[in-house]
């Protein structure tokens, strides 16, 4: 460790450039990881807030709640307890005077069931009348206020905002909570339709009657449009960044090791054991990566504070820890590559020279 610190102090510019590259890579890893988690969260915020374990859909809906319709016959044998709730979903385009147009998902619920009771309000109150709605906080960011009259899908009927709720997004679209009766009006489907789905907080709940089929919530989430592809894309990008950082650290340390072979030979001739020289190289990598990652963390914390709320970024302690440990592990692996050259150094060369 002493040798590593002394050398870093002596060659400030050389090692400063290595730290700069490690900082840029670690910062990019933190940004991409936070964006990936933020986007994934916006796909499933509402589902997580419901604490859903099972979902019952029309078996012909391709595990899509917005395409599912359960009619009276499909639900006639369904047992709806305290852990189950009927839910209707349909996409809507929201318009309001002097407000920007918003694409959203209308969710119709029953006042007597848990999805209604568990809404986490940040302002206003829950909807209690037929043409009142509670909307996701994303509407507040876009300038909408309590009391605004909303026009949904160009229909003449207006819906009044009475509250704002947090954690109400599904498939990245903000949610508008209203009644099942309003959902039926907006859906304009079969006259005897009752809901899009049954949401259950009971992992053992099963209902497979008529056109109904029960799916685990994980399967439902993986079927959300673009969810799996999006996550895999970010995972590949982050994986490649770790590989790139490994290559950069290994190449730089190998070049530096080759340049110091004569010095290593002299130290070996002086009786310094190979283990000390190996540890010096490994500790040097740990120091360089550690400094670069710390700067990356500080830059990421600053970025998270200055970014607008509209950017779906979630910089969590898990990302901080996993990114830091991943970079340190990468640095250690990269430092092991030139070790063979150190172990093979011949002290006789130094004596001969």
Residue, then its C-alpha position, 0 to 999 in steps of 0.5 A: x500500500x505504501x509503495x502504491x500511494x508513493x507512486x500515485x503521488x509522484x505520477x499525479x497526471x498519469x494516475x489522474x487520467x486513469x481516475x478520470x476514466x474510472x470516474x466517467x465509467x462509474x458515473x455512467x453506470x450509476x446514471x444508467x442503473x438509476x434510469x433503469x430502476x426509475x423506468x421499471x418502477x414507473x411501469x409497476x408503481x401502481x401494482x406495487x402500491x396495491x401489493x398485488x400477488x395474483x391477477x385474474x384476466x380474460x384468458x384471451x387478452x394475452x395477459x394484458x389488463x387494458x385488453x381484458x374484459x370480464x363480463x357478468x358470466x365470467x365473474x358469477x362464481x368469483x369470490x371477492x373477499x377483503x384481499x380482492x378488488x375488481x378493477x377496470x382499465x382503459x387508456x385515455x387522452x386527457x384535455x383541460x383548458x390551459x393545460x397540456x394534453x396527457x396520455x393516461x390510464x383510467x382505473x375504475x375501482x369500487x369504494x368498498x374495496x382495498x384499492x380505493x382505501x389504500x390510495x396514498x394521497x398527497x393532496x385533496x381527498x378521495x373521489x366520492x362521487x361519480x364524476x370525481x377523480x384522483x390523479x397521479x402526481x405527474x399531473x401536478x407536475x404538468x400544472x394541473x390543480x384540484x378543481x380542474x375539469x378533465x375531458x377524457x377521450x373527447x367525451x362531453x362528460x367532465x371529470x373533476x380532480x379532487x385529489x392527487x395520489x403518489x405511486x400511481x403509474x402503470x406502464x409509465x403512464x399516469x393513472x386516473x382513479x375513478x369509478x367502475x361505472x365511469x370506466x364502463x362509460x369510457x370503455x364503451x364495450x359490452x353492456x354486461x361487462x363488469x371489470x378488466x381484472x380481479x386484483x388479489x393480495x392473496x398469493x394463493x387466490x385462484x379463479x379460472x371459470x369461463x373466460x377467466x384465468x389467474x396469473x401470478x403478478x410477476x408473469x403479468x408484469x413481464x408481459x407489460x409492453x416493453x418492460x422486459x426488453x427495456x430492462x434487458x437493454x439496460x442490463x446489457x449496457x451496464x454489463x458492457x460498461x463493467x467489461x470496458x472498465x475491466x479492460x481499461x484498468x487491465x491495459x493501463x496497469x499492464x502498461x505501467x507494470x511493463x514500464x516499471x519492470x526494471x524497478x521491480x527487478x531492482x527491488x527484487x534484488x534488494x530482497x523485497x518479496x514478490x508478494x509485496x510487489x503484487x500487493x502494491x499493484x492490487x492496492x494501487x488499483x483499489x485506490x484508483x478505483x475507489x477515488x474514481x467511484x467516490x467522485x462518481x457517487x458525488x457527481x451522481x448525488x448532485x445530478x439526482x438533486x438537480x434533475x427535474x421530477x419528470x425524469x424517472x431516475x431512482x438512485x437508491x442505496x442498493x445501486x450505490x452499493x452494487x455499483x461500488x462493489x462491482x467497480x472495485x471487483x472489476x479493478x481487482x480483477x484487472x490488476x491481477x492480469x499483470x501479476x504474472x509479469x511481476x512474478x517472473x521478473x528476474x533480479x539478475x537483470x537488475x544486477x547485470x544492468 
